[in-house]
Amino acid sequence: MKIAILTSGGDSAGMNAVVRAVVKVGILKGCETWVVREGYEGLVRGNTEALSEQSLDEEPVDLPDNTSPDGTSFNLIHNLRFGDGDLLKDGTGDHPGTRSLKGRYIVRVGFDDVRAWFAEGGTLIGTARSKTFRTPEGRLQAAYNMIKEGLDALVVCGGDGSLTGADVFRAEWPKLVEALQSEGRITAEKAKLHAHLRIVGLVGSIDNDMSMTDLTIGAPTALHRICEAIDNINSTATSHSRAFVLEVMGRHCGWLALLAGVSGGADFIFIPERPPTSESWEDEMCECIHRHREVGKRKTIVIVAEGATDRDLNPIKADHVKDVLTERLGLDTRVTTLGHTQRGGRPCAYDRVLPTLQGMEAVETLLEATPTSPSYMIGIQENKITRVPLMEAVAMTRAVSAAIEAKDFEKAMSYRDPEFKESFEGFLKISTLDQEKVPEEQRMRVALMHMGAPAGGMNAATRAAVRYCIRHGHTPIAVHNGFRGLLDDEVHELSWLGVDSWTARGGSELGTNRTLPSVDLDIQFVAHHGGGQETLSCFPHSNGSDTSLNALVDACDAIKQSASASRNRVFVVETQGGKCGYLATVGALATGASLVYTPEQGMDLDTLRRDVRFLKTRYKLDAKGRSEGRLVIKNEVASQVYTTDVMQKMLKEEGGTLFDARSASLGHTLQGGVPSPMDRARAVRLSLKCMAFLEREHVKLLQQPVKARHATPDSAAIITIQSSSLKWVPVQEMVAHADMQNRRGKNPWWANIKELAELLAGRPQLIGIHSKDLAQYE
């Protein structure tokens, strides 16, 4: 099969990771892979340069001695590179010279042509909104160009408009082929050979506005850019006691504005799905912000989605919000329009992992497609990569806009995923001073403490819990330094304003340690799981894991740059994680590491021997003069014998003149600095559910006779995310899912990612080249 991939519509971080995954997995599955420059416009233009003038012959590859590649190894070797990868990456394709992409919009690429693409923002193959493709004549020409190049399948990464165009193209395909044959532009043989077109779509959209998927490619990175801006603005806003109005993208979807409001500690937000409830939004906003100022708050942050309206669908613009704050509250107000800065920059960790997994699934979908199967959209739901009928997802997405146009805002909210509604309700609870006090006899004094290692999101969770307590009439008590602080009476009451700036703070404001009580205190409690290690299999996302993963990605990007600049250097990067390999495993996929070692799989001499041979083969296959740095990621306790220092010396010795080796131990830097937006938002959501659990259990306890009151096993719980829902799991049940001796989950969801990461590096195939040589060690 010949697979082509194009990116269309607005660019988004993660598109390059999709292209990289489709190309690499397509080749490993025995396919030829092509990229289409400039989206659908490139498909219409096709290749006008004669192939003889600019040869697309594969660059020669010098195989190591005594090799006999076969099967997938053979396909990898003969699809290693075609010479246009650097032209695409460097943006020099249209520069006149000895080799150029001028006149070529459908370009064949190899395994190495897309190396390191996933760390680049935007889309290296270009994108454009094509008016020509929207016409029947344009689609006819696009079909001709695909058939001329022998293409059988098309992967489209873009928004709902791009995916709709893909489905229309596929539906019209039989008629387009028939028309081309009747015009004499293709032969009957070619018409029969290309009678059907296989198409799969992936959603590239920073707005996260597609239904039937929990997250779209580019949205997490855009959220990072917005929260970075808010964090920077907070300091100057506080210094001058100013108000700032931030306009963010989101014409029909308020996900960016909502999550930025939760993660950035905004005072007020405007989103399309839920306009202010009162007739006058100006009065509602001013009342909220005036109360914040009355309690002593020095800064004000208001976030406006570009598609925000009032209940009568009148647009709400940032400049108008600024005028209202200035004239009615007398605030020194500034407007900041983030614009296209939200699209740019390096992809965050999530926008490397998710597009990679979805790109791999896209290839599998094409290989399994039949003429009668629908066009599928690859998404993610309940932490699993999914296939859903493309047009069903598009129809559901457009239903949201229709509901907003009809002023049916409840229906519009219902079309969003459950987390969207919970996040909005959570924002109201932590950003306003409204009172919802429970009856006095049900009010509690709630102790808040941090235990174990510090993790990103701990302070955001504490802030949310404190404000929930105050809103409901409870008293929040800070316990410093964990149970040791409780023993030493290091406690004090927290205030609404006192925790205002905690959202963006890393580490633990309360202080933490690992001291545990040795007796049963008979206290009702709910645990909010944090840590960068994903140690519980019943909890697929622990707070701090995203922050740690992004810290690892940032460090590895810098290390890889050094490794490449130093000419063919391998870095052994040691990560934290204890006896849990989550950070090393998922980090390897996010950083493009060649090898990964974890405690779960362990290490032995045979494995190391194979891996050394793989690296030597990999460097021998590189283009001459190419400076290539590679990463080996190793968990800190993957082996007690083959330590990081031993590995580095072994690789340095065995690399000889092919490659050098160095090591870097990241240590506690992986606990992160500023928490990631995803960790902040998740912390708030979980923290509020924790507080609701305590209220419920407290009411149950009050219903018991005074002398018979005691805490039941169910009243000690840990809150978890299972599928897309939040559930409380009794600690006793959690213990059953955990390997307590090794402090990790028994059936982690990420267990097979190690194989995927090494597959994308070509390890299984290149080891296969040496199968005869390795036989003596079997």
N, C-alpha and C positions, 0 to 999 in steps of 0.2 A: 504494500500500500504506500502511496505517496501522500503525505500529510502536509498541508500548508497551515500556517497560523498568521492571523493579523490582529492588530489592536485598533480599535475604532472609538470615535467619540472623544470625550475629555480624557486626558491622561490621568493615571493614578499610580502611586507607588505600588510596586508588586507586579506590574505588568511584565517587567523583564524576567522576574522569577517564573512567571507562567511560561514565557517563551523558552526559557532555559529548560524547564522541566519537560515540556512537550517535545522539544528537540532531542534531549538526551534519552528520555524513555522511549520515544518513537524509534530511535536508532537501535536501542537495546532490544526492542521488540521486532527488529528486522525490517523496519520501514525506512523510506527516504523522507527527509524532512526539509521543508522550504519555509521561508518567511516572506510575507507580502508587505512591502514598504508602503507607508502612507495609507493604511487602512483600505477601505473599499475602493478608494480612488486608485490605489496601486493595482488592485485587481482589474479595474477597468482599463488602465493604461497598459498593463502587461509588459512584455519584453519586446522592445523595438530594435535593440542592438542585435546584430547577427552573432550567434554563439561562436562562430569561427573567429570573429574579430577580438572577442574577449573570452578566452577559453575558460570554461568552468571545470576543466579537468582537476581531479583531486591532486593536491600537493603530494609529492612522493613521501612515503613513510619508510624509514629504515627500521626494519624489524630486528630485534635482538637475535643473536645467533641461536641456532638450534630451536627455532620456534615453529609450531605447526598450528596456527589458529584455525578454528572451525566453528560453525554455528554462530551464536551471538558474538563470539570473539572475532570471528571473521568480519561480520557486519560492522562491528565497532571499528576495527582497524581500517576498513575501506570506506568508512564514513567519518574519519577522525577530523578532517578539516578541508575546507574548500577555498580558503584564502580571503573570504570577505568579512570575517568576523570583526577584525580590527577596523575595517572601513565603517562598519555599522556602529561599533562602539565609540570610535573617535569622531564620528560625524563628518568623515572626509569622503564619503561615497560619491558626492557630486563634484569633487575637486578633479580637474583635468590632470591626468598623469598616466603612468604606465598601466595602472589598474584602477578602474572606476566603476561605479554603479550607475552611471548615466545611461538612461535607456533601459535599465533593468530594474523592474519593480517586484518581480517574483524571483527570489534568490535562494539557491540551494545552500544549506548550511550544514556543518558537521558538528560532531561532539565537542570539539575544542573551540569551535567558532563562538560558542556562547559561554565560554568560561568566565566566571566572575560577574556575569551580567546581573545576577540577582541583588547585588549590593548597590546597583545604580538606580536612581529615581527616574520617574517618567517612563517612556518607552523608547528604546533605542532603534526600533524599526519604524518609528514614526506613526502618526495618527492624523486623520483628517476627516472632516464631515463632508461626504461626497454628495453633491447634488446630482451628478451624472448617474450614480448607481441607483438613485430613486426612480429613474426613468426606465421603461422597458428596454430601450435601446442600450442603455448603460449595462443593464443586467445581462443582455444578450452578449455584449462584448466581453463582460467578465467571465461568462460561461465559456466563450471561445478561448480566452486566454488560459483558463484552467485546463481545458481539454488539450490545448496545444502543448502545455507543459506536462500533461499526463497525470494531473492531480486527481485524487479520488476522494479526498476528505478535507474538511475545513474546520479549524478551531477559531472561534471568534471571541475576543475578550473586549468587552465594552459594556455600555449601559443598556437600558431597556430598548432604546431606539435601534441600537446596533444589533441586538439580539433579534428584534422583530424583523429587521432587514435580512438577517441570516435565514430565518424561518421562511420568509417570503421567497427568497432565492431558492431554497430547497424545494418548496412547493411548486415553483415554476420550472424547475430544472428539466423535467421530461419534455415540456413544450419548447424550452430553449434549445435543447439538443435536437429536437425535431426540426425547428426552424433553421438551425445551423446546417443540418444535413440537406434540407430542401434548397438552401441557398448555395449549396456546393462548397461550403467552407470547411466541412469535415466529411470524412468518408463514412460509409455505412458501418464499416468495421469499428471505427472509433466511436460512432454513435452507440453501437451495441456495447462496447467496452466501458463506456462512461454513461450508461443508462440511468444510473442512480448516484446521488450525491449524499455523502455522509457529513453531517454537521453537528457540532457540539458547541455550547456557549458557556463562557465564564463571565461573571459579573465584575467588571472593573468600574467602580464608582466610589468616590470619596464620601458621598452623601449617605451611604448605607441605606439606599432607598428601594431596594429590590425585595419583594415579598418572597416567601418560601425559602429564604436563607437567612441565617442569623447574622451574618456578617459579609460584607462585600470587600473585594480586593481594593486596598487603598484607604479605607475608612480609618483603620487604627493609626496609620501614619499621619493622616490629616488631623486626627484628634491629638496626637503628640504635638504637632506644630501649634495648634490652638492653645493647648495647655502650657507650652513653653512661653508663648506670648503672654498669657495671663499671669504666669509666675513672674515674668519680667516686669509686667505693668504693675503688679501688686506693690512692689517696693516704691516706685515713684508715686503711685496713688496714695500710699500711706504717708510718704514724706510730705506731700503737699495737701493732704486731706482732700483729694480730688475724687471725682466720679469719672469713670471711663465707660463708654458705650462701645462694645465690640460687635462688628457685623461679621458673621461667618456664613459660609456657604450652606445651602440647604433650601432649594427652591420649593420642593414639594415634601421634604422630609426634615424633621427637626432633630434627627439623631445627634448630629455634631453639636448643635447648640445645647441640647439637653445633657449629653454626657460631659461636655465642657463645663456646663453649669455645676454639675455634681462634682466633677473632678477638680475644678478650679475654684470652688467656693464662691460662686457668683451670688449676688443678692436677688436678681430677678432675670427671668428669661422670657423670650417670645418665640414660640414655635408654631408652625402652620397647623399641626394636628389639634392643639389645645390653646385657643386664644384665651386671654383673660376673661374671667367669668362675669365681671360686672359690665354695666353699660358703658362706663367710662374707664378705659384701661389706664388713662392718665391718673385718675384718682386712686385706683388700686395699686399702681406702682409707687406713687408718691407716698401713700400711707405706709406701705411696707418699708420703704427706704427711710422715711422719716423716723419710724420706730427704731430702726437700726442705728441711726445717728443719735437718737435720744439716749441709748444705752452706752454711747461712747465710741461707736465704730468710726474710724477715721477715713476709711476708703469705701467706695461703692463700685461694684462691677455689674453692669447690665449686658447681657448677651442677646443679640437679635439675629435670628436666622433670616436670610435674604428673602424668604418667601412668607415671612410672618404677616398676619393680618389680624384685624379685630373680628368680632363676631359677625359683622356685616361684610366681611371680606375686603374692607378698606386696608390698603397696605400700611404697615408700621415700619417706618424708616428710622435708621440710626440718628440722622440729623434731627428729626422731630423729637425723638426721645431725649436727645441732648438739650434741645430748647426747653422741653418741659422741666427737666431736672434743674436747669439754670434759672428759669423764670419763677417756678413755683417753690423750689426748695433752696434756691440761692447757692447751689453747689457749683464749684469751679469744675466744669465738665469738658471732657475731650472725647473725640470720636476716633476710633481706630478701625479701619477696614482692612482685614487681613488678606482678602482677595486671593490671588493665586499662590501666595506663600504657603497656603494650606496644601497645595498639590505637590510642592517640591520637596527636595531633600532626600536623604538616604531612607530607604524603607526601614521601619522598625522590625523587630524580631517576628512579630505576628504576621507582618506583610511579606515575610520571606517563607515562613513555614506553611501558612495557609495556601498561597498560590502554588507552591511546589506540590503539595499534596493534591490540590485540585487539578493541576496540570497533568499529574500522573494518572489521575482518575479519568481525565478527558481522553487520553490515549486509549485506555482500556475500553471506554464507552464506544469510541470509533471502531475499534477492532471487533466489538460484539454487535455493532449496529447491523440491522437488516433493512431491506427496502420498505418494510411495513412498520418498523419501529419509529416512534416520534423523535423529533429533535429534542435533545435533553439539555438542560442547564445544570451545571455542576455547582452545588452550594454546600453549605454546612449547617446542619441542624442537630441539636442535642449532642454537640461535640463529635459528630460523625460526618464524614464527607458523603454527600447525597447526590442522587440524580433525580431531577423532577422534570416533567414535561415543560419545555421552554415557554410555550405560549400560555400555559396555565399560570406560570409565575408572572409573566408580563401582564396578563389580564388582572391578576390580583393586585399588582403594583398600581395599575391605572385605576383600579377601584378606589384606592385611597384618595387619589386626586379628585375623583368624581364625588366622593363623600364630602370632601372639604368644600368643593364647589356648591354642593347641595346644603351646606351648613350643618351637615350631620356629623358633628365632631366626635360623638361617642362611637359611631361606626368607624370613623377614620382611626381612632385609637385602637379599636378592636382588631383592625387589620394588621397592626404592628405586633411584633412578638411580645410575649409576656414580660420580658425584661424591660421593654420600653415603657410600659405602663407603670411597672414597679419603680423604675428609675424616676419617673415624673412624680409619683406620689412621694417617693423618698426625698426628692429635691424640696418639695413643699415643707416636709417635716423638719428638714435641717436648715432651711434658709429663711424661714419666717418666725416671728415671735408670737404667732397665734397660740392660744391655749386650748388644749383638749384634755383638761385634767380629769383623772379618774376619781371616783369617790375617795374621801380621805382615808377610810379604813383599808383601801387597797393600795395605798401609796407605799413605796419601798425606799429603802436606802440601798443603792446599788453600788457595789464595789467593782472598780475597773482596774485590772492589772495586766501586765504583759509578762509572758513566760517564755523560756527558751531563747533561741537566737533572735535578734531583731530582724524584721522583714518589712519590705516596702508595703505601705497601706495600714500598718498598725495604728498610726496617729490619725489617719482619716477615719478608721473604724471607731476609735475612741471619741473623736469629735462628733460623729453621728450619734453615738450612744448617749453622750452627754446632752446633746440638744433634744434628743427624743425624751430623755428623762425629764428635763426641765419643761418641755411641752406638755407632758402628761402628769406633772406634779410630783415626780419622784426626785430623790436627792442623789446626784452622782458623786461618788467618793473615789478619789484617786488613791491607789495604793502604789507607792513607789518601790522599785526594786523587788517586784514579785512577792512570793510568800515570805521572804526574809524581811521585806519592808513591812508586811502585815504584823510579823512578830515584833518588830522594833517600833511599831506605831508610827510608821512614816506614811501618814494618811492626811488628806485634806479635801475639802469640798471644791468641786470644779464649777465654773460659771459659764454661761452661754458665750460671752465675749472672750473669755480666757482661752478658749480652744479655737478661736476663729481662724487663726493662721496655721493650724496644724495640718491641714490637708496636704500641703506640698512638702511637708517636712519628712525626711527619711529617718531611719533608725527608730528609736523609741523614746518619746518625751517622758514617759513614766519611768523608764529604766527597767531592765529585765535581767533575770538570771535563771539558773536551772535548779534552784533549791525547791524541793517538793516536800509537802507535809507528810509526816510519818504516821499520823493518826487520821481516822475518819472524822471530819468536822461536821458532817451532816448538814451541808449547805447546798441549797439549790443553785445550780450554775449551768450556763451554756458556754461552750467553747467555740471560739471563732478561730478556725485553723489558719495559721500563717506559716510562712517559710518558703524558701526558694527551691525546695527539694522535691515537692510532690510525693510525700512519703505515705499518703493514705490512698489506697485504691478506690475507696468509696468517695473520694473527694478529688475529682479530676483537675480542679484549679484551686490551689491554695494561694492565699494572699502572699505576695512577695515573689512568686515564681516568675511572673512577667517582668518585674523589675530586674530580677537576677539574670533572666535570659537576655534582656536588652543590655545589661552591663557586660555580659559575656560577648555579645555581638559587637559592641563598641570596641572592646579590647581586642577582639580577634581581627576586626577590620584594620586596626592600627598595626597589629602584629603581622598580618598578611602583607600589608604595604611594605613593612620593613623587610619581610622575607623575600618579596619579589625584587625590591631594590638592591638587595644584597646578592642577587644572582643565585637562583636555584637553592634556596635554603628551606629546610623543613623545621617547623617549630612544634615542639611538644608542649601543648598548653594544658596545665593542670587546673582542674576545677574543684570547687567544694562540692559537697553533697553527701558526705558520710558514705554509708553503704547503699545509698540510693543513686542510681545512674541517670535520673531524669535530666538534670542540667547538662550533663555531658552529651547525652543522646540527642535531645531536641536541639541543643546548642550546635551539635555537629551538622544537623540538617539546616539550621539557620545560618551557619557560617560557611558552608561548603567544604567542611573538613574531609580529608581523604580517608581517615581512619578514626575509630572511636573505641575506647576501652572503658568498660563499666564493671562494677562489682558483680552484677547479675550474671554476666557471661564469663568474667574472669580472664586470665591471661596465662598462656603457657608457651614453651619454647617453640613448638611447632607453629603456633599462630604467629609468633614474632618472625619466624623464618619466612613464612609465606608473605607477611606484610613487608618485610625488607625487600623481597623479590618483586613484590608489586610496585613499590616505590621506584626501584631501579628500572623496571620495565616502563613505568609511567614516564620517568625522566628521559629514557632513551627514545620514547615516542614523541617527545616534544619537538617542535620546530627548532632548527638550529638557530642559535642566537636569541631564542626566546627566554626571557627572564621570568621564571615562574616560582612563586612561593607557595608552599602547601602546609596545611595544618594537620596535626594529629592531636585529638582531644582525649585526655585521660582523666578519669575520676581519681581523686586523691588516694583512694584505697582500693583501686581496681586490682592491685597486687601488692603484697608486702615484700615480694622479692624483686620484681621488675619495676622498680621505682622510676619516677620521672627522670632522675639523674642517670640511672642505669640505661634507660631507653634512649636518652639523648646521646650518651656516649656510644651506644651500640649503633645507632643510626649514623652518627658522624663517622665511625670507623668503617661501616659497611658502604656508606655512600661514596667513598673514594673521591674520584674526580667528577662524579655525576651530581652530587648534592652535598651540602653542608647541613649541620643540625644544631639547633639551639633549643633551650627550654624557657618557659615562662610560667611561674606559679601565680595565679590570680588571687588566690586566698580570699580574704574578707572583702576585697573590692566587689565581689559578686553579691554581697548583701545590698549593694546599690547605694546610690546617692539619693537623688530626688525620685520618689516613687513614680512609676509609670501611670498614665491616665487610666489604663485598664485595671490596674491594681487598686487605684483610688476608688473608682466607680464600683468595683466588685466589693471592696471593703465596706462602703456605705450600704450597699444593698444587703449584705450579710449581717452587718451590725444591727440594722433596724429589725431584721427578722429575729435576731437574738433577743432583742429587747421585748418583742411581741411574745416570744416563747416564755421569758421570765414572768411577764405579766400574767399569762395564762396559767402557768404552774403556781404562781402565788395565789391566784384566786382559788384554785383547787385546794391549796393548803388551808386557806381560810375557812373553807367549807367543812373541814374536819374538826372534831372536838379538840379543845385546846390541849388537853393532856395526852391526846393520841396523835398529835401532829408529828409527822416525821417525813423526811424526804424519801421519795420512792426512787428506784433505780432509773426510771424514765425521766426523772427531773434533772439528771446529770446527762447532758447531751452535747453533741457537736453538730453544728449546722453544716450541711453539705449541699453541693450542686449535683443533682442527678438528672441526666438528660437536660432539659431546660428549666427544671423546677428546683426550688429550694426545699430541702427536707431536713428534719431533725433526726439524727441517728443517736440512740442511746450509746453512751460510751462503751458499755459492755458489748454491744453489737459491733462497734468500731474496732474493738480489740480483736474480734473474730476475723476481721478482714485484714488485719495488719500482721506483719512478721515482726513481732516485738523485739526479738533478739537482734535483728539487723536493722530495725527501725525503718521499715519501708512497707509498701503495699504488697499483697500477695499476687495480684493480677493487674499490674499497671496497664493503663490504656496505651502507653507509649512504647510498649515492649518491642514492637516490630520496626520502630523507626530507625534503629541502628542499621538494620539491613538496607533500608531505603537510602539512608545517607551514604553508605558505602557503595550501593548500586549506582548512585549518581556520580560517584567518583570513578566508576568502572572497575572496582576491585575484583568482583567475581569473574568478570570476563578476562581481565588481564592476568589474573592468577591462572585461569584456564589455559592460557597460552603456554604456560610452563608445566602443564599436567604431567608430561613424560619425565621432565627433570625432577618433579616433586615425588614421583612414584617411589623412589628409593627411601623417602622419609615417611611414607605412609605407614 
